[in-house]
Amino acid sequence: MASMARMKFHVAVTEESLERLIEYAEAEQRRERAWVSERRRELLVPGLSRRAAAAVRREIRVEVARKRRTGEFSGNRDDIIARAVREELRSRGLDRSWPEPPEGEIDAPGRRWGTPPSQPMGAGGYTGRLSLNLPHDLGETVRRAAYWTSKAAVDALQEWADRWGDGIDVTLREAERNDVPEQLALLAAAGRPSAPQSALQVRDRLRAQVLTTGDLIRAAVDRIVNEQQPELPEDL
């Protein structure tokens, strides 16, 4: 049942986006339930046999599934996000077959190498947490698209760091991750020359070219809460 397999993502979002997403999903669920209730009132007339009533309920379920596939109904929150993610991939030209990254490259925890947090975690930052399950094929496309789209910039950032270093904060985080003593990490960082402004500008341009799975999913959420759900048939 590969088509039923799901891939879990945990994404940092703004509190406002998360609240609006939840509100939208709940409103869509109420709309769907209201339609089902009305349809049952119309078709489950008094006097139907048990077999006939079961057939009516089955047909209603089939019709609901069809409406979800065509986008007339949005489905649950994961369904809503999945359609928006597909639309985001299409709009960027990323909804295609990607080669598999080298083993272990996209399984590392945390943000892509060499990139800072997307947005401060204070007021107005990404203080909300969104957990979702995407269809496995879609989740794999998201992961691979982010990896290959960013690879050249990430490689260049690694070369930049070899030349100029990452700064004290990043150096200490990397040292902790790699079990390097703090004093040794600080001594190594002190031996590197300070990056001039021109080099810092190059680093910023490279960082802006890095695309993460979180970036893609946040953009999809923005589509939902700012533009409402795209009308996409679920034909993939």
Secondary structure as UniProt FT lines:
FT   HELIX           2..4
FT   STRAND          6..13
FT   HELIX           15..43
FT   TURN            46..47
FT   HELIX           50..70
FT   HELIX           77..92
FT   TURN            103..104
FT   TURN            113..114
FT   TURN            123..124
FT   STRAND          128..135
FT   HELIX           136..164
FT   HELIX           168..177
FT   TURN            178..179
FT   HELIX           182..190
FT   HELIX           197..208
FT   HELIX           213..227
//
